[in-house]
């Protein structure tokens, strides 16, 4: 293998190993969560993550723990708190589950 080919292979391997690390911090976490207590869906995004961290801090929970890893009681407590602290910003809710709110 020539010097240029070896250098290119090393560079390609380094980029393959480093690129996931560089792009992970830039991504947003979007998924949908069903609130069985209020029977609605919430779009989990960076905005919801902010509410969750506030709840976790106020309730002496680890704000870095993924919501999906909470037990069902803590998830229910979060949604009770979230609905009480919504202040009219229910744009992250999908009550009818079938229709986009913009239509």
GROMACS elastic network, one bead per residue, 0.5 to 0.9 nm:
[ bonds ]
;  ai    aj funct       b0    kb
    1     4     6  0.82827   500
    1     5     6  0.62411   500
    1     6     6  0.63816   500
    2     5     6  0.52900   500
    2     6     6  0.62000   500
    2     7     6  0.86118   500
    3     6     6  0.51882   500
    3     7     6  0.61170   500
    3     8     6  0.86071   500
    4     7     6  0.50876   500
    4     8     6  0.61063   500
    4     9     6  0.85829   500
    5     8     6  0.50856   500
    5     9     6  0.61083   500
    5    10     6  0.85979   500
    6     9     6  0.51149   500
    6    10     6  0.61779   500
    6    11     6  0.86054   500
    7    10     6  0.51734   500
    7    11     6  0.61726   500
    7    12     6  0.86216   500
    8    11     6  0.50720   500
    8    12     6  0.60588   500
    8    13     6  0.85549   500
    9    12     6  0.51125   500
    9    13     6  0.61415   500
    9    14     6  0.85873   500
   10    13     6  0.51877   500
   10    14     6  0.61545   500
   10    15     6  0.86567   500
   11    14     6  0.51108   500
   11    15     6  0.61863   500
   11    16     6  0.86042   500
   12    15     6  0.51860   500
   12    16     6  0.61746   500
   12    17     6  0.87186   500
   13    16     6  0.50813   500
   13    17     6  0.62790   500
   13    18     6  0.86833   500
   14    17     6  0.52046   500
   14    18     6  0.61092   500
   14    19     6  0.84702   500
   15    18     6  0.51735   500
   15    19     6  0.57370   500
   16    19     6  0.57213   500
   16    20     6  0.75903   500
   17    20     6  0.68358   500
   17    21     6  0.77581   500
   18    21     6  0.54225   500
   18    22     6  0.64251   500
   18    23     6  0.89258   500
   19    22     6  0.51503   500
   19    23     6  0.62092   500
   19    24     6  0.85788   500
   20    23     6  0.52940   500
   20    24     6  0.59647   500
   21    24     6  0.54960   500
   21    25     6  0.74338   500
   22    25     6  0.65337   500
   22    26     6  0.77009   500
   23    26     6  0.54148   500
   23    27     6  0.67300   500
   24    27     6  0.56229   500
   24    28     6  0.87931   500
   25    28     6  0.83071   500
   28    45     6  0.67330   500
   28    46     6  0.63965   500
   29    44     6  0.71349   500
   29    45     6  0.55214   500
   29    46     6  0.66754   500
   29    49     6  0.88073   500
   30    43     6  0.68867   500
   30    44     6  0.53453   500
   30    46     6  0.77489   500
   31    42     6  0.84659   500
   31    43     6  0.59513   500
   31    44     6  0.51701   500
   31    45     6  0.70009   500
   32    41     6  0.65490   500
   32    42     6  0.56498   500
   32    44     6  0.55844   500
   32    45     6  0.86827   500
   33    40     6  0.85305   500
   33    41     6  0.55796   500
   33    42     6  0.51923   500
   33    43     6  0.63873   500
   33    44     6  0.66159   500
   33    68     6  0.87504   500
   34    37     6  0.89172   500
   34    38     6  0.88516   500
   34    39     6  0.70989   500
   34    40     6  0.59278   500
   34    42     6  0.63681   500
   34    43     6  0.89321   500
   35    38     6  0.56758   500
   35    39     6  0.54340   500
   35    40     6  0.53389   500
   35    41     6  0.58529   500
   35    42     6  0.72569   500
   35    75     6  0.83281   500
   35    76     6  0.75764   500
   35    79     6  0.68494   500
   36    40     6  0.69611   500
   36    41     6  0.86184   500
   36    76     6  0.78995   500
   37    40     6  0.81877   500
   37    76     6  0.65403   500
   37    79     6  0.76471   500
   37    80     6  0.80014   500
   38    41     6  0.87537   500
   38    79     6  0.79769   500
   38    80     6  0.83576   500
   38    83     6  0.87543   500
   39    95     6  0.77211   500
   40    93     6  0.67733   500
   40    94     6  0.61650   500
   40    95     6  0.51147   500
   40    96     6  0.78944   500
   40    97     6  0.76942   500
   41    92     6  0.82148   500
   41    93     6  0.56822   500
   41    94     6  0.52576   500
   41    95     6  0.66265   500
   41    96     6  0.89670   500
   41    97     6  0.73465   500
   42    48     6  0.84569   500
   42    92     6  0.55780   500
   42    94     6  0.65127   500
   42    95     6  0.89320   500
   43    48     6  0.76073   500
   43    92     6  0.55252   500
   43    93     6  0.67513   500
   43    94     6  0.80666   500
   44    47     6  0.75846   500
   44    48     6  0.54436   500
   44    49     6  0.69784   500
   44    92     6  0.79685   500
   45    48     6  0.52978   500
   45    49     6  0.61730   500
   45    50     6  0.88430   500
   45    92     6  0.89532   500
   46    50     6  0.64180   500
   46    51     6  0.89939   500
   47    50     6  0.52632   500
   47    51     6  0.68258   500
   47    52     6  0.88695   500
   47    92     6  0.89516   500
   48    51     6  0.51237   500
   48    52     6  0.61771   500
   48    53     6  0.86709   500
   48    92     6  0.80812   500
   49    53     6  0.61545   500
   49    54     6  0.86182   500
   49    67     6  0.88043   500
   50    53     6  0.52113   500
   50    54     6  0.63107   500
   50    55     6  0.87197   500
   51    54     6  0.51228   500
   51    55     6  0.62345   500
   51    56     6  0.86072   500
   51    82     6  0.73845   500
   51    85     6  0.89533   500
   52    55     6  0.50704   500
   52    56     6  0.60409   500
   52    57     6  0.85649   500
   52    63     6  0.72733   500
   52    67     6  0.77507   500
   52    78     6  0.74225   500
   52    82     6  0.81907   500
   53    56     6  0.50053   500
   53    57     6  0.61002   500
   53    58     6  0.85377   500
   53    61     6  0.88386   500
   53    62     6  0.82434   500
   53    64     6  0.75058   500
   54    57     6  0.52377   500
   54    58     6  0.61523   500
   54    59     6  0.85400   500
   54    63     6  0.76744   500
   55    58     6  0.51380   500
   55    59     6  0.59936   500
   55    60     6  0.84128   500
   55    61     6  0.80839   500
   55    63     6  0.80630   500
   55    78     6  0.67922   500
   55    81     6  0.73487   500
   55    82     6  0.79638   500
   56    59     6  0.51626   500
   56    60     6  0.58992   500
   56    62     6  0.60411   500
   56    63     6  0.50318   500
   56    64     6  0.86651   500
   56    65     6  0.89083   500
   56    78     6  0.82616   500
   57    60     6  0.51784   500
   57    61     6  0.59430   500
   57    62     6  0.70725   500
   57    63     6  0.61846   500
   58    61     6  0.77517   500
   59    62     6  0.89918   500
   60    63     6  0.85492   500
   61    64     6  0.87796   500
   61    65     6  0.82050   500
   62    65     6  0.55473   500
   62    66     6  0.89921   500
   63    66     6  0.80166   500
   63    67     6  0.89709   500
   64    67     6  0.88166   500
   65    68     6  0.84815   500
   65    69     6  0.70272   500
   65    70     6  0.77589   500
   66    69     6  0.54426   500
   66    70     6  0.71718   500
   67    70     6  0.54676   500
   67    71     6  0.88765   500
   67    74     6  0.89908   500
   67    75     6  0.72929   500
   68    71     6  0.81402   500
   68    75     6  0.81830   500
   70    73     6  0.79741   500
   70    74     6  0.59507   500
   70    75     6  0.60807   500
   71    74     6  0.55068   500
   71    75     6  0.63115   500
   71    76     6  0.87721   500
   72    76     6  0.61202   500
   72    77     6  0.85821   500
   73    76     6  0.50874   500
   73    77     6  0.61723   500
   73    78     6  0.85939   500
   74    78     6  0.60640   500
   74    79     6  0.86813   500
   75    78     6  0.50500   500
   75    79     6  0.63812   500
   75    80     6  0.87143   500
   76    79     6  0.52174   500
   76    80     6  0.62033   500
   76    81     6  0.86050   500
   77    80     6  0.51161   500
   77    81     6  0.61631   500
   77    82     6  0.84510   500
   78    81     6  0.51398   500
   78    82     6  0.59437   500
   78    83     6  0.86346   500
   79    83     6  0.60130   500
   79    84     6  0.84103   500
   80    83     6  0.53829   500
   80    84     6  0.62863   500
   80    85     6  0.86729   500
   81    84     6  0.51225   500
   81    85     6  0.60873   500
   81    86     6  0.85022   500
   82    85     6  0.50952   500
   82    86     6  0.58675   500
   83    86     6  0.51734   500
   83    87     6  0.83553   500
   83    90     6  0.87607   500
   84    87     6  0.76282   500
   85    88     6  0.86308   500
   86    89     6  0.55307   500
   86    90     6  0.66425   500
   87    90     6  0.80860   500
   88    91     6  0.85224   500
   89    92     6  0.75501   500
   90    93     6  0.55088   500
   90    94     6  0.86459   500
   91    94     6  0.80044   500
   91   101     6  0.83696   500
   94    97     6  0.53872   500
   94    98     6  0.81916   500
   94    99     6  0.81551   500
   94   100     6  0.79195   500
   94   101     6  0.77347   500
   95    98     6  0.85150   500
   95    99     6  0.89905   500
   96    99     6  0.63671   500
   96   100     6  0.86476   500
   97   100     6  0.81201   500
   99   102     6  0.84384   500
   99   103     6  0.73511   500
  100   103     6  0.57248   500
